[in-house]
Amino acid sequence: MSSDTITARRWTAATISVLVVGALVGCATPAPTPGSTPTETATPVLDADTAQRQMVDAVDAVTTRLGGDWRQRSGPDSAEDCTGSDGRAMARWTSFVTRTGNDGVADEMPTIERGWREQGMTVERWGTASEPTVVGRGGGRLASISLSVAPGLTAVQSVSLCFPGDADAL
């Protein structure tokens, strides 16, 4: 097997691993009742632009700290349905970025965790020492953000607060 084939297979396996972790992060909150959409418990932001800007700023803070060449995999203009704390149908943005390599990420995770806690987020750590995931939730500026490490790959995934609007129309 050629080295290009091996590299492609490793890249594919790493990407799938990060996507699985991302799906698990999204599934970590309690499941909604049938026929409903996920509920956002924080006060919704005033508009879609503010929600998107807060989410993008949070992702940029992590990616800038870690450095490297990041690739947008989805978002930041991918919208999904959610329900506001008052029961109204709303929308929220999602974003998913990756970069190859994970040099120095584990060393930066405690600083990133501390920064998220200082913003009022609750922080959870999952995975293993060699393939950790750190998740921040709450804080009033976004619903969640995660930083994940897989072999040869680093990913940041974020979900904005709910805002008035229809995800399908965005």
HELIX and SHEET records of a PDB file:
HELIX    1   1 SER A    3  CYS A   27  1                                  25    
HELIX    2   2 ALA A   48  LEU A   66  1                                  19    
HELIX    3   3 VAL A  105  GLU A  118  1                                  14    
HELIX    4   4 ALA A  167  ALA A  169  5                                   3    
SHEET    1   A 6 ARG A  71  THR A  83  0                                        
SHEET    2   A 6 ALA A  89  THR A 100 -1                                        
SHEET    3   A 6 LEU A 153  VAL A 159 -1                                        
SHEET    4   A 6 SER A 144  ALA A 150 -1                                        
SHEET    5   A 6 PRO A 132  GLY A 138 -1                                        
SHEET    6   A 6 MET A 121  GLY A 127 -1                                        
SHEET    1   B 3 ARG A  71  THR A  83  0                                        
SHEET    2   B 3 ALA A  89  THR A 100 -1                                        
SHEET    3   B 3 PHE A 163  PRO A 164 -1                                        
END                                                                             
